[in-house]
Amino acid sequence: MECGQCHQYFACYRCHNLVVDHDFVPISTKDTKPVMCGRCKHKLSFQQYQDKVCPYCFAKFNPKCELHEHLYFKD
């Protein structure tokens, strides 16, 4: 997920908070490419992320990420 403050991608908000000097900030669902596939590194739109599988390499996203969606996205 992309942090709305530093615009770097991390596997999760916890990973981000361990290595950066600020807490993870949610990003708009309207942002162009707020998600990066952990397998093939393609940047994805929020809509593509909602399909729960990368449209490029077909890797399934971690189903537990949905539990934290409110931490990753605003709008």
C-alpha positions, 0 to 999 in steps of 0.5 A, spaced: 500 500 500 502 507 498 502 511 504 499 518 503 504 522 506 511 519 504 508 516 497 512 509 498 509 502 498 509 497 503 506 490 505 502 493 510 501 499 515 505 496 521 511 494 516 511 502 514 511 504 521 517 500 523 521 503 518 519 510 517 519 516 522 511 517 521 505 513 522 502 510 515 497 515 512 491 513 508 491 515 501 485 516 496 481 511 493 481 515 487 489 516 487 492 513 480 495 507 483 495 506 490 497 499 491 503 495 488 503 487 487 508 484 492 509 479 487 510 482 480 511 489 482 506 492 478 502 498 481 495 497 481 488 502 481 484 501 487 479 498 482 484 492 480 485 491 488 478 490 489 478 484 485 483 481 490 488 478 484 493 481 480 491 482 473 498 481 471 501 475 474 494 473 477 497 472 485 492 473 490 492 478 495 492 477 502 485 476 504 487 479 511 488 486 508 481 487 507 481 487 515 485 493 514 482 497 508 480 503 513 487 504 515 489 504 507 484 508 504 480 514 505 474 516 501 
